[in-house]
């Protein structure tokens, strides 16, 4: 559930960044010192946000890979425990489905 929320948040953030970039492109011909200053600040913040988003994405990928490696090691070191857990989960799910 938390992963789905994180994914949705990341996707929403990407959409906001894309919309902000489009808005900056559309207002590029607007004149005025205030507009230029705000546009510069927004561009800087967008670049910073993109970099932070990339770092978060890399961290999430690294965590997922580490979890996968840990699971793989556990299964190789404890094949009978892994088989027993999988069988128990399968039986439990089968019982729950059979009750409906």
N, C-alpha and C positions, 0 to 999 in steps of 0.2 A: 504494500500500500504506500509506504513512504517513498519507494523507488518511483512509483507512478507519479506521485506528487512532485518529486524532484524533476523527473523528466518533463512533466507538464510545465513546471516553473522555468526550466531551461528553454523549452520551446517558446514559451510566452516571452521570455527575455530576448530571444533571438528575433521574434516578430517586432518587439518594441525597437530594437536596434535597427532593424531594416526599415521600419516606418520613420524613425528619426533621420536615418541617412537619406531617405527619399525626400523628407521635408527639407533637409539642408540643400539637396540638389534643386528642389523646386524654388527655394528662396535665394538661390545663389546670385540672382540679378538684382536683388533688393539692395538699395543704397542706404547709407547712413552709418555713422560711427557706432551707434548702439547695436544695430543689427549685426554688424561685422564682429563686434566684441562678443555678443551672445553666441553667434555661429561658431566662433573660435573656441569658446568654452565648451559648447556642446560637442564639437568634434573631438576635443581633447578627452572629454569624459567618455565618449563613445569608444575611442581607441582604448582607453583604460579598461572599460567594461568588457570589451572584446578580449583583451589579454587575460583578464581575470576569469572570464568564461572558459577560455581555452585551458587555463590552468586547472579549473574545477573539473573540466571534462577529462583531462589527462589524469588527475588524481582519482576520479571515479573508475577510469579504465584500469589504472594500476591496482586499485582495491579489488576490483572484480577478478583480475588476473591472479592476485595473491590468494583470494578465496578459492579460486579454481585449482591452483597448485596445492593449497593446503588440503582440499578435498581429495585430490588425486593421490597425494601422499598418504592420507589416512586410509583410503580404500586399498592402496597397495600394501600398506603395513598391516591392515586388519581386514582381510577379505571376508572372513566368516562373520565378523560383527557387521560389516557393511551389508552383506547378503541378508543377515537376520533382520536388520533395521528395514531394509527395502521390502522384505517379505511381510514384516509386521505392518508397515505402512500400506502395502497393497491389500492385506487382509482387512485392515481397518477401513480403508476407502471402499473396498468391496462390500463390507457389511453396511456401511452408511448408504451406499447407492442402492443396495438390495432392500433396505427398509422403506424406500420411497415407493 
